[in-house]
Amino acid sequence: MPFVNVNGIKHHYMQQGKGPDVVLIHGMGGNMSFWHANKAFAALKADFRVTVYDMRGHGYSGFAETGYTSFDLSRDLGQLMDAVGLDRAYLAGHSLGGLIALHTAFLYPERVAGIILAEGNVPALRHLIDLEKWPYRKHREEMLRQINPRLPEILNGFNMYYLEYRLKELRDGNAINDLADFGMRKGMKVKADSILKLLDQTTAKTDIKEIAGLSEARIRQVSQPALALYGQYSPLIPICDYLSENLPNCRRDVVPEACHLFPARLPDQFVHHVRNFLLPLSEEARIEDEYAAV
């Protein structure tokens, strides 16, 4: 397995394909296998050189007790791009990965050709989310109540403690089918210990809530082509709307009947949207390069 040292931490990565560079960035508690399970790695490497990696504290990358703000993780990505030979790349991320794509585009505008935020949760924009006005809140609470009658009240809103609660059930030996019912992991056991270590022994839970320098004013400065890709049932739709209205070059795509995990649960739809966004951009860039060389 290939590794590179980034900001003093060993990072696990994989790179395949030929063409313009694309980096896929997983979410909180995930790892690069997410992009194998949802078919994105295999689908994109036919037209692009695709790089996937495990962010610090995840997968096979080194463990770190701190450094999980979007600023820290974007600096990791910038150095990883240097280490694996990426001068300029498209960035596509899910959830926290989408936030990292956005923050990296601000920090290194000359290195980022375009970004895709799939269900990106942006701390500076969380004030836009009003769960009382979320049309699908009652449906979600009913779903959680089927798992445990007290769960909606325990959670008291949309946050990552749902994941923590479910993983602790797993560690206690209880079966949780909905954490492993899609993609290549269907029917396989889910190991909770590594994610719980991240939640219990690091600053990740608090770090990812920090604005970390990516204010609304700075978000509006991100001028690269962007795709705000969110699910119809997501409580993050106000963030999707804000991005499409305030980024100077942003497209809004909403996936019908989809929730936060749609890149995993609806992989074909996710890949379709990503390819439809990236292929025209890469072709346009190729023509511009050829014209400039004449």
ABEGO torsion letter per residue (X at the ends): XBBBBBGGBBBBBBBBEBEBBBBBBBBBGBBAAAAAAAGAAAAAAAABBBBBBBBBGBEABBBBABGABAAAAAAAAAAAAAAAGBABBBBBBBEAAAAAAAAAAAABAAABAEBBBBGBBBAAAAAABBAAABAAAAAAAAAAAAABAAAAAAAGEBBAAAAAAAAAAAAAGBBBAAAAABEAABGBBBBAAAAAAAAAABAAAAAAABAGGBBAAAAAABABBBBBBBBAABAAAAAAAAAAAABABBBBBBBBGBBAAAAAABAAAAAAAAAAAAAAAAAAAAAAAAAAAX
